[in-house]
Amino acid sequence: MGKYKRYCKNCGRWFDSDDTEFKACPICGGFVRAVKCNRCNYEWTPHKGTYPKTCANLSCKSPYYNQERSEKFEHLRKERKQ
């Protein structure tokens, strides 16, 4: 599984990539521009040609937007939401 999640607006599919630069979609060949936060599910288009350091969502700003949450503390997050 790649480090970065990418969304292709041409074919509408998500795929994983290890590249830090924007490349063509391996499925349809379209140019990929969207980035998605794995923490808050926010989707945005970065202004530069490389991936940002933090999530662009003002309420999130997580530097770990490209990593999945660990299951280790999932029970604590569920208790906190209730």
N, C-alpha and C positions, 0 to 999 in steps of 0.2 A: 504494500500500500504506500502510495506517495505521500510526501509531506504536505503538499498543497492540494486543496480542493478547487477545481475550476468548473465553470459552467459555460457551455457553448450556447450562445443565443441562436445560432443557425439551426442546430439539430435538437436543442432543448435537453441535453443530457449533461450530467455531472461526471467528471472523471478525475483521477488522481494523477499528480505529476510531482517529480522531484526537482524540476527546474525552477529557478527563481526569476527567470525571464518569461515574458509572454510568448507562447508558441502557438502553432496551429493545432486545432482539435484533431486527435488521432482517429476519430470516428468519421467525421465529414470533411476535415481539412480546413474548416473555417477558423478565423482568427479569434482567439479567446481574450475577453477583457474583464469579465466579472469575477469577483472574489466573494467568498461566503465565509462568515464566522461560524465555527462549529460550536461556539458557546451560546450565542444568542440568535443564531440563524439569520442575521442581518446580511444582506447582499448589496454590494456596491462596486463601482468601477473606479479603480485608482487613477490618479492624475498622471503618475509617472509610469515608466515602462517596467518597473520592478515592484515586488510586493511590499506593502507597507509594514511598519513595525508593530502597529496596534490595530485593533478593530476600529472602523470608522464610525460606529454607532456611539453617540454621545453618552448613552447610559451604560455602555459596556466598556469600551476602551481597553479590552483585554490584550496583553501581549501574546497570549496563547490562543489566539483566534483560529490558528491553523492546526490545532491539536484537539483530539477528542478528549472529553472529560473522563477521568478514571472512575472506575466503579468502586474504588476503595472507600470513598466517603459519601456514596450515594444515599445511604440511609440518613445521614445528617442533613443533607439538602432537602430531603422529603419532609423531615421533621420541622425544619425551619420554615417551609412553605405553608404548613398547616397552622 
